[in-house]
């Protein structure tokens, strides 16, 4: 990999030509171990990485364990209710102090030599006199290690392994306001509906990232899903308008974040009614939309109710506010493999019938058993497999819509904003 | 959700005379083998005809918990799941495959369903609750191989001289799904 030329237009991996309106990404960026090393060092160790939602640990002493950016973490609430993220490793000899997925406990105990910790991370074992000096833990060497930075926005908690990183809100840039459009859908708060879908994909992580806000592939890859909607009475309100420049758009949200926004062709529990849900649900969904308008004004209220947003927060958080809300994060295990965690988010006070439709919508479209995700995964794995041809056919094209002043949701502007930031961060690692 | 040994004992079925139990066991096993053959033979519409109109086809999410938290091991109805289907969705799944643009099954995969450890847990009226262990092998394209192992709890309902499947609850022996998709029926 030729790494000496760095900067716009001279990157070895991203070639943007404003005059020719072309944007190309090297396929080697999806396959090389050296690239993944650079990504770990310059992206995953320095950016704000999503760890979990506050509703997943609602009570004092709740905890869960999770792999985040290549680490094993404990995400928990202590006895006072404060939120923590610890590295899941015993300060003594390094065994994991929690090996289960979730629970509620006053503390953690390593089973190897029995070191115990309060759930605020403090060492809690009484050591017999004479084995260690009395001030052994004065510097905290026997406490659990907390992640260097932990901050939240509207219930979404993020960690950062770079102590000197900018604050979360500054990092989120315009994406913070899009998170607000999700968080404001309930006056009593949003919650992750019990359970995490966890699955592996044999593809580079950036392929799933691109796919998560790619409006262009919808009609071809998901032909059967749209056939399904069209053939299920009362499931669609209008055609999919991804290519309509007046009603849909692809947006750069700053710092590599981006989204597409477009009118929902399907029902949205918040808040676009479809006939399939029946007349009883109609009054409720319409009341929900009126309430949003009352709280936030007509423009923002209708936007929250009727527009879909597929958003990627750099580098690996997807919040898709579509027929249900999916929160999805993923991390590369090798250049050709990624691990996915996916959840669905819903209003806490949602009526049982709407919750049922929401889950129905989610499972119908998303996850390994959904109508769409298997086809997406098939495409991603197909790309990854074919990147073995990259010596002779080395470049992906991401130029769609470059000539437009206002790109639509089926253009690729939002992906270009990701790649520019990716390239900038990797270039920073190569430059002297 | 998990049929307990106690519940099975409370039922009169285990006290039924052996010849009668053997006959039903045989009937149930032959039905399950024939059903598996339909899936592996890609006769999906024939398989669909075996489903009752009120079928609940459900696969909850499983996660690693400590032994004192085993009640949290599986997600519950109303929580997240991998499948939570009624007959309409199962019909749409078939229509999706039949469309020829269901890319995870085009070209189609090759599967083999092994059904074993067949235990009749309960007989109530015209319904038989059956627990089976399953092992499913699937190969796709040139060399992609997936296997799924787990436990199924089926409710088979008398239908003429055969059965219909009125419930299929699928409990995988995996927490993180290792396969690219679940485009195969369980």
Boltz contact constraints between the chains, C-beta under 6 A:
constraints:
  - contact:
      token1: [A, 100]
      token2: [B, 64]
      max_distance: 6.0
  - contact:
      token1: [A, 100]
      token2: [B, 65]
      max_distance: 6.0
  - contact:
      token1: [A, 100]
      token2: [B, 66]
      max_distance: 6.0
  - contact:
      token1: [A, 101]
      token2: [B, 63]
      max_distance: 6.0
  - contact:
      token1: [A, 101]
      token2: [B, 64]
      max_distance: 6.0
  - contact:
      token1: [A, 103]
      token2: [B, 69]
      max_distance: 6.0
  - contact:
      token1: [A, 193]
      token2: [B, 80]
      max_distance: 6.0
  - contact:
      token1: [A, 194]
      token2: [B, 75]
      max_distance: 6.0
  - contact:
      token1: [A, 194]
      token2: [B, 79]
      max_distance: 6.0
  - contact:
      token1: [A, 194]
      token2: [B, 80]
      max_distance: 6.0
  - contact:
      token1: [A, 195]
      token2: [B, 61]
      max_distance: 6.0
  - contact:
      token1: [A, 195]
      token2: [B, 75]
      max_distance: 6.0
  - contact:
      token1: [A, 195]
      token2: [B, 79]
      max_distance: 6.0
  - contact:
      token1: [A, 195]
      token2: [B, 80]
      max_distance: 6.0
  - contact:
      token1: [A, 198]
      token2: [B, 176]
      max_distance: 6.0
  - contact:
      token1: [A, 199]
      token2: [B, 177]
      max_distance: 6.0
  - contact:
      token1: [A, 200]
      token2: [B, 178]
      max_distance: 6.0
  - contact:
      token1: [A, 223]
      token2: [B, 101]
      max_distance: 6.0
  - contact:
      token1: [A, 224]
      token2: [B, 96]
      max_distance: 6.0
  - contact:
      token1: [A, 224]
      token2: [B, 99]
      max_distance: 6.0
  - contact:
      token1: [A, 224]
      token2: [B, 101]
      max_distance: 6.0
  - contact:
      token1: [A, 224]
      token2: [B, 102]
      max_distance: 6.0
  - contact:
      token1: [A, 228]
      token2: [B, 92]
      max_distance: 6.0
  - contact:
      token1: [A, 363]
      token2: [B, 84]
      max_distance: 6.0
  - contact:
      token1: [A, 368]
      token2: [B, 177]
      max_distance: 6.0
  - contact:
      token1: [A, 368]
      token2: [B, 181]
      max_distance: 6.0
  - contact:
      token1: [A, 368]
      token2: [B, 182]
      max_distance: 6.0
  - contact:
      token1: [A, 369]
      token2: [B, 82]
      max_distance: 6.0
  - contact:
      token1: [A, 369]
      token2: [B, 83]
      max_distance: 6.0
  - contact:
      token1: [A, 369]
      token2: [B, 182]
      max_distance: 6.0
  - contact:
      token1: [A, 374]
      token2: [B, 104]
      max_distance: 6.0
  - contact:
      token1: [A, 374]
      token2: [B, 181]
      max_distance: 6.0
  - contact:
      token1: [A, 374]
      token2: [B, 183]
      max_distance: 6.0
  - contact:
      token1: [A, 375]
      token2: [B, 103]
      max_distance: 6.0
  - contact:
      token1: [A, 375]
      token2: [B, 104]
      max_distance: 6.0
  - contact:
      token1: [A, 377]
      token2: [B, 180]
      max_distance: 6.0
  - contact:
      token1: [A, 377]
      token2: [B, 181]
      max_distance: 6.0
  - contact:
      token1: [A, 378]
      token2: [B, 103]
      max_distance: 6.0
  - contact:
      token1: [A, 378]
      token2: [B, 104]
      max_distance: 6.0
